[in-house]
Amino acid sequence: MAELSEDYVSSTHSGSTPRRSEITENGFASHLRKPPERAIEVEPLLTAEDVARRLNVSTDWVWDHSSRKKPLLPVIRMGDGALRYRASGIEAFIDERERLSTLRRRA
């Protein structure tokens, strides 16, 4: 069995006070738990079928506008060839289409 160094044992002992050398620049002992960072909100990725339902179009339309027809949808290409979309990107696409439609009506 490997022997643990005295520094390791003393720094991990729950009752020990951290040594000055163990204090990091942010003021926390390196072996103590750091305060939780703000939770990062992860946006789920949508499939072509999800986007087709949201836009009320066919999945063929979504696939076409993900690669070769304009207007192009903002797409994420996965390594296995699957297409995924961020909901926020699709909503921005809708907003831009609406803005352009409004501009055309005014002209």
C-alpha atoms as one frame of an Amber mdcrd trajectory, in Angstrom:
protein
   0.000   0.000   0.000   1.347   3.448  -0.894   2.300   5.737   1.949   0.651
   9.126   2.041   2.838  12.162   2.555   2.559  14.073   5.806   1.466  17.191
   3.876  -1.363  15.287   2.193  -2.584  13.761   5.442  -2.476  17.057   7.326
  -4.117  19.022   4.506  -6.977  16.569   4.109  -7.638  16.025   7.788 -11.050
  17.560   8.487  -9.929  19.286  11.665  -6.790  20.902  10.301  -6.349  24.571
   9.608  -5.053  25.273   6.124  -1.440  26.363   5.871  -0.616  29.680   4.259
   0.895  27.782   1.317  -2.431  25.984   0.800  -4.422  29.209   0.414  -5.065
  30.009  -3.246  -5.187  33.494  -4.729  -8.979  33.612  -4.326  -8.634  33.140
  -0.584  -9.846  29.558  -0.299  -7.891  26.614   0.965  -7.059  24.421  -1.990
  -8.585  21.334  -0.383 -11.741  23.035   0.899 -14.817  23.182  -1.208 -15.103
  26.396  -3.191 -18.372  28.307  -3.138 -20.792  27.121  -5.816 -20.638  29.003
  -9.067 -23.841  30.233 -10.620 -25.653  27.378 -12.233 -25.221  27.361 -15.986
 -28.536  26.944 -17.693 -28.189  24.358 -20.422 -30.510  24.767 -23.340 -31.752
  21.436 -24.694 -31.078  20.814 -28.361 -34.007  20.308 -30.713 -34.302  17.737
 -33.483 -35.424  18.501 -37.036 -38.836  17.106 -36.091 -39.082  19.511 -33.129
 -38.199  22.453 -35.360 -40.657  21.344 -38.039 -43.445  21.299 -35.440 -42.421
  24.736 -34.115 -42.345  26.275 -37.604 -45.357  24.283 -38.848 -43.415  22.970
 -41.835 -42.275  19.534 -42.987 -39.053  17.932 -41.814 -37.911  17.973 -45.453
 -38.239  21.785 -45.383 -36.143  21.901 -42.193 -33.435  19.668 -43.698 -33.370
  21.717 -46.934 -33.089  25.006 -45.050 -30.410  23.618 -42.762 -27.976  23.153
 -45.609 -28.809  24.301 -49.104 -31.863  26.555 -49.366 -32.333  30.061 -48.107
 -33.289  31.216 -45.598 -30.774  29.064 -43.751 -31.693  27.770 -40.323 -29.029
  27.971 -37.591 -27.956  24.347 -37.228 -25.483  22.290 -35.210 -24.072  19.328
 -37.111 -23.230  16.388 -34.882 -20.412  13.971 -35.647 -22.779  11.218 -36.734
 -24.515  13.481 -39.273 -27.480  14.298 -37.042 -28.748  17.871 -37.075 -29.596
  19.703 -33.854 -30.926  23.189 -33.204 -30.950  25.575 -30.259 -34.436  26.783
 -29.374 -33.049  30.311 -28.973 -31.587  30.128 -32.501 -34.921  29.056 -33.950
 -36.724  31.847 -32.092 -34.171  34.352 -33.431 -34.783  32.940 -36.930 -38.533
  33.505 -36.498 -37.953  37.055 -35.232 -35.711  37.849 -38.215 -38.254  36.436
 -40.695 -40.946  38.562 -39.049 -38.757  41.676 -39.182 -38.014  41.146 -42.889
 -41.685  40.550 -43.649 -42.599  43.807 -41.946 -39.932  45.708 -43.895 -41.194
  44.279 -47.216 -44.765  45.361 -46.451 -43.639  48.924 -45.731 -41.645  49.225
 -48.953
